[in-house]
Every structure is written in structure tokens, then in C-alpha cells.
Amino acid sequence: MTVSTTDRPTAAMDWRALGTRVRLVTTDPALLDSCNLLLARHLAEVDAACSRLRADSELSALNAAEGRPVKVSPLPAEALAVALRAARATDGAVDPTVGSAMEALGYDRDFTLVQEDDRPVRLTVKLVPGWSLVEPARATNTVTLPPGVSLDLGATAKAWAADKAAHMPARAADCGILVGLGGDTAVAGEPPAGGWRIRVQDETGPVDDLPAHGSYATVGIRSGGLATSGTTARRRRRGDRHLHHMVDPRTGTPAATPWRTVSVAAATCADANAASTAALVKGEHAVRRLSRLGLPARLVTHDGTVVTTPGRPSATPSPDAELTS
């Protein structure tokens, strides 16, 4: 598919990986296929290294080690470092040790299978172990988790993967690249005239098909990343409870938040994702925190009220990508 920009065409490709929609856009249509091959290889490597849902992944081996040091390859080591940096930057609001809590909520398999499970679930408030218990040792390339601690890198891994995936082909092909992984979008290289146009919306699908409570805005960025986190995607009913996958580390249960979605722009997609996820957990204090950090953001309440922070990306027509949580 070719999307026109002001001065030159862009080419786009869509498919699925890491349990989400993948969108690749390049400012050089002749390089689309080669860039897509690089992207597909990278995402396959990330999945094999960092998926909590794959029994053969390096992350699963680490979670099953029961306190023994485990040697990890550079890719999961980098993903874990990003997760721990996000935990530190958000005062623990984004914590990779929520793996056991995610499993207790039923997020222990592909979401298409999770949706089919409507058995009642008992929610127990319990502090997650805490990111400070994770012990990476750079000298030996090992990581040690205390017995019973299970990592989930879902809050940061896709955004980090989008950052890496955008910069690799941008450097190799010397063109502008946009990589979108569900609610996480990263851009690199020379952007199209006017910047990259990204539609931020609360529900998946075409704008004309959005439910009455859905909202959207199309914004433009020239570098860095844009992330949307929310409670509307991967939401389901278990018994008489409505559950979502945004866990509050203070309780180990789905975050009670006034926000339906939070979208943030930052220097990297990983930083944007950490900030948007933390905003959901921090609730009503999120706007003040995002403003203090100087991060442009768009927050939508459950009744559809839109709140923005200063400096949010400029509105544009005709998006190059759609961004949903």
C-alpha cells in the first residue's frame, strides 16, 4: 500500500507478530521488502528471547530457575535493562516482576485463548515482589531471580523492540522508517515532509466503526516515539468481574484508574510507553507528573473527556499509522 505525503510517497506493510498488529512504513518504497525482512527477523528474535508465553524462550527459562543464576544472551539482557530502567524512572509503577500477578489474572496464554475463558476469578490484593530484587550481573552475563519471582516484560519489551526495529533499517537503508507494534510506535531517519502522522484512538478499527464512546486524534511527530496504554484492549470478563492487563504493582490486581487510555510522546518509544503505563497506575496524579516531566500527553477518561498536557504533538490529517492500546 502506498500513502502519499507532501513531497514523496511512502510505502507501508501490515502483518502480525508478538501478539499484536505490526505496521512498517518507509519513505523509500523500493526498500519496503528488504526493511520488512529485517523487521520480521528482529521480532522473531525478540519473541524467542522475551516471551513469557513461550516455554522455549530465554525469559521462561529464567522464570523457572528458582533462584539459580541464569546466563542470558545480549537481547534479553538489554530488554531486562530497559524494564528495570522504566521501573526506576516510574518509582515502581512499571514493574517487570508482575509475572505471577499476570498469570493469576489469567493472562498466561495468547489473548485469543484468554478471551475464551470466562470462569470466575478470585482477586487477591498482594504486593508484587519488586524490581529491586532482580540481580543482573554484567561481568558473568547472568541474572538471578529469587524463588517465586516471575518476570513479565510486556510493559516495555514491545516499545523497546519498536525502537530497535526502526533504527536498524533506517541506518542500513538511509531512509525514514516508522515501526508500529500495537500501541507503540517508533520513528527513525529522515521523516516525510510535515512529519509522521499517527492516529491515536481508544478502540481498534476504522474511525467510522468506532463505538459512540470512542475518540481519536491524529498527531504528527518527527522523531522518537509515541505510545498509547489503556484498559480497553485485552479487556475481558471473568465471572462477574471485568479485567484488564494493566497491573498495579501495589496490589497485584488490575489498576483502578480514571483513564481509559493515555498517549505520550517522548525521545524514545520505550520512554513514552513507560510514562503512559505509569500514568494509568498513578491515576489522578498522572497529569501533574507528565507536565512536570515535560512530556506531551493525551489522556482520556472513561466517560470520554480528553485531557492534554502542554506541548502535545500537533494535529494533522490523513494518518500514516494507527495507534491503539
C-alpha positions in Angstrom: 0.0 0.0 0.0 1.3 3.5 -0.8 0.4 6.5 1.2 1.0 10.0 -0.3 2.9 12.7 1.7 3.5 16.2 0.7 6.7 15.7 -1.4 7.2 12.0 -1.9 5.4 8.7 -1.5 5.7 6.3 1.5 5.1 2.6 1.3 3.5 0.5 4.1 3.1 -3.1 5.1 0.9 -4.6 7.9 1.0 -8.0 9.5 1.0 -9.6 13.0 3.8 -10.6 15.4 4.3 -10.6 19.2 0.5 -11.0 19.6 -0.2 -7.6 18.0 -0.5 -5.7 14.8 2.8 -4.7 13.1 3.0 -1.7 10.8 6.1 -0.8 8.8 6.2 2.5 6.8 9.3 3.6 4.8 9.9 6.8 2.8 11.6 4.7 0.1 9.0 2.3 -1.4 11.8 0.4 -3.2 13.3 -0.6 0.2 10.0 -1.8 1.8 10.6 -5.5 1.3 14.2 -5.5 2.5 13.2 -3.4 5.5 10.4 -5.8 6.3 12.7 -8.8 6.2 14.9 -7.1 8.8 11.9 -6.2 10.9 10.5 -9.8 10.8 13.8 -11.3 11.8 14.2 -8.9 14.7 10.7 -9.5 16.0 11.2 -13.3 15.8 14.4 -12.9 17.9 12.6 -10.8 20.4 9.8 -13.3 20.7 12.2 -16.2 21.2 14.1 -14.3 23.9 11.5 -12.3 25.8 8.1 -14.0 25.6 6.6 -15.2 28.9 4.1 -17.3 27.0 6.7 -19.4 25.1 8.0 -22.4 27.1 11.2 -22.3 25.0 12.0 -18.6 25.5 15.0 -17.4 27.5 12.7 -15.5 29.7 10.7 -18.6 30.6 14.0 -20.4 31.5 14.9 -17.5 33.8 11.5 -17.6 35.4 11.8 -21.3 36.1 15.3 -21.1 37.6 14.1 -21.0 41.2 16.9 -18.7 42.5 19.7 -20.1 40.4 21.8 -17.6 38.3 20.9 -18.0 34.6 23.2 -16.9 31.7 21.3 -14.7 29.3 22.2 -13.6 25.8 22.5 -9.9 24.9 19.0 -9.5 23.6 17.0 -10.4 26.7 19.7 -8.8 28.9 19.1 -5.5 27.0 15.3 -5.9 27.3 15.6 -6.5 31.0 17.8 -3.5 31.5 15.1 -1.3 29.7 12.4 -2.8 32.0 14.5 -2.1 35.2 15.2 1.5 33.9 11.5 2.0 33.4 10.8 0.7 36.9 13.4 3.1 38.4 12.1 6.1 36.4 8.5 5.5 37.4 9.1 4.8 41.1 8.0 1.2 40.5 4.7 2.0 38.8 6.0 -0.1 35.8 7.5 -3.2 37.4 8.7 -6.3 35.5 8.1 -8.6 38.5 4.3 -8.7 37.9 4.6 -12.1 36.0 2.9 -14.1 38.8 0.1 -11.5 39.1 -0.5 -11.6 35.3 -0.8 -15.4 35.5 -3.2 -15.2 38.5 -5.4 -12.9 36.4 -5.5 -15.5 33.6 -3.0 -13.8 31.2 -1.0 -17.0 30.8 -1.6 -17.7 27.1 -2.3 -16.0 23.8 -5.1 -13.5 24.3 -7.3 -15.2 21.8 -7.4 -18.1 24.2 -7.6 -15.9 27.3 -10.8 -14.3 25.8 -12.5 -17.8 25.7 -12.0 -18.4 29.4 -15.0 -16.9 31.3 -14.6 -18.8 34.6 -14.9 -16.8 37.8 -11.6 -15.4 39.1 -10.7 -14.5 42.7 -8.8 -11.3 43.0 -6.3 -11.2 45.9 -4.5 -7.9 46.8 -0.9 -8.8 47.1 2.3 -6.8 46.6 4.4 -7.9 43.7 7.9 -8.9 44.7 9.5 -5.7 43.4 12.0 -4.9 40.6 14.9 -4.2 43.1 15.1 -7.9 43.8 16.2 -8.7 40.3 20.0 -9.1 40.2 21.7 -8.8 36.8 25.4 -9.5 36.8 27.1 -7.9 33.8 30.5 -9.5 34.5 29.1 -13.0 34.1 26.1 -12.2 31.8 23.8 -13.8 34.3 20.5 -12.8 36.0 19.3 -14.1 39.4 15.6 -14.1 40.4 14.6 -15.0 44.0 12.4 -18.2 44.1 8.8 -17.4 43.2 9.6 -14.3 41.3 8.3 -14.3 37.7 9.2 -11.6 35.1 6.8 -10.1 32.6 8.5 -7.7 30.1 5.2 -6.9 28.3 5.0 -3.4 29.6 8.3 -2.4 28.0 9.5 -5.0 25.5 7.3 -4.1 22.5 8.2 -0.4 22.8 11.9 -1.3 23.1 11.6 -3.6 20.1 9.9 -0.9 18.1 12.8 1.5 18.8 15.4 -1.0 17.7 13.4 -2.1 14.7 13.0 1.5 13.5 16.7 2.4 13.8 18.1 -0.8 12.3 16.7 -0.4 8.7 16.9 3.5 8.9 20.6 3.2 9.3 21.0 0.3 6.8 18.7 1.8 4.1 19.3 5.6 4.8 15.6 6.4 4.7 12.8 7.3 7.1 11.2 4.4 9.0 8.1 4.1 11.1 7.5 0.9 13.1 4.2 0.4 14.9 3.6 -2.5 17.3 0.1 -2.2 18.6 0.1 0.8 20.9 3.8 1.5 20.5 5.2 3.5 17.5 8.9 4.4 16.9 10.3 6.5 14.0 13.9 7.0 12.8 15.7 8.5 9.9 14.6 11.5 7.8 10.8 11.8 8.2 8.4 12.8 5.4 7.6 16.5 5.0 5.4 17.5 7.8 6.4 14.6 10.0 4.9 11.2 10.6 1.1 11.3 11.0 -0.2 8.9 13.6 -3.9 8.4 14.7 -4.3 7.9 18.4 -7.6 6.2 19.2 -9.3 4.4 22.1 -10.6 1.4 20.2 -9.2 -0.7 17.4 -10.6 -0.5 13.8 -11.6 2.2 11.3 -12.8 5.5 12.7 -16.2 5.1 11.1 -16.7 1.9 13.0 -15.7 3.3 16.5 -18.4 2.9 19.1 -20.1 6.1 20.4 -17.7 6.3 23.4 -14.6 6.0 21.3 -12.4 9.0 20.5 -9.4 9.7 18.3 -6.9 12.3 17.2 -4.3 12.4 14.5 -1.0 13.8 15.6 2.4 14.4 14.0 5.9 13.6 15.2 9.3 13.8 13.6 11.5 11.7 15.9 11.4 9.5 18.9 8.3 7.5 19.8 4.6 7.7 20.7 2.9 5.1 22.9 -0.7 4.5 24.0 -1.5 2.4 27.0 -5.1 1.7 28.1 -7.6 -0.5 29.7 -9.9 -1.1 26.7 -7.7 -3.5 24.7 -7.2 -7.1 26.1 -10.1 -6.5 28.4 -12.4 -9.4 29.2 -15.0 -10.6 31.7 -14.2 -13.4 34.2 -17.3 -14.4 36.1 -18.8 -11.1 37.4 -15.6 -9.1 37.0 -14.2 -7.1 34.2 -10.4 -7.5 34.0 -7.7 -5.7 32.0 -3.9 -6.4 31.7 -2.6 -3.2 33.3 -1.5 -4.4 36.7 -0.9 -2.1 39.7 2.3 -3.4 41.4 1.0 -2.1 44.7 -1.9 -4.6 44.7 -1.1 -7.2 42.0 -4.6 -6.5 40.6 -5.8 -4.5 37.5 -5.1 -0.8 38.1 -8.1 1.2 39.3 -7.6 4.3 37.1 -9.7 7.2 35.9 -8.1 6.9 32.4 -9.3 4.8 29.6 -6.2 5.5 27.5 -3.1 7.5 27.9 -0.9 8.5 24.9 2.6 10.0 25.5 5.3 11.3 23.1 9.0 11.0 24.2 12.5 10.8 23.0 12.1 7.0 22.6 9.1 4.7 22.3 10.4 2.9 25.4 10.3 6.1 27.4 6.9 7.0 26.0 5.5 3.6 26.9 6.9 3.7 30.5 5.3 7.1 31.0 1.9 6.1 29.6 1.7 2.9 31.6 2.8 4.7 34.8 0.1 7.3 34.2 -2.6 4.6 34.2 -1.3 3.3 37.5 -0.8 6.7 39.1 -4.3 7.7 38.3 -5.4 11.3 39.0 -1.8 12.3 39.7 -0.7 11.5 36.2 -1.4 14.8 34.5 0.7 16.7 37.0 3.6 14.2 36.8 3.6 14.2 33.0 3.5 18.0 32.9 6.4 18.2 35.4 8.4 15.8 33.2 7.6 17.9 30.1 6.1 15.0 28.3 3.3 15.8 25.7 0.3 13.6 26.5 -3.3 13.0 25.8 -5.4 11.3 28.5 -9.0 10.1 28.0 -11.3 9.4 30.9 -13.8 6.6 31.0 -16.6 9.0 30.0 -14.6 10.2 27.0 -13.3 13.5 28.4 -9.9 14.4 26.9 -7.2 16.0 29.0 -3.9 17.1 27.4 -0.5 18.3 28.8 1.4 21.3 27.3 3.4 20.6 24.1 1.4 17.6 22.8 2.2 16.6 19.2 0.5 18.8 16.6 -2.8 17.6 15.0 -2.5 16.5 11.3 -4.8 15.0 8.7 -4.5 11.5 7.0 -2.5 9.3 9.3 0.4 7.0 8.3 -0.3 4.7 11.2 -3.0 4.0 13.8 -2.1 3.7 17.5 -4.3 1.8 19.9 -3.5 0.4 23.3 
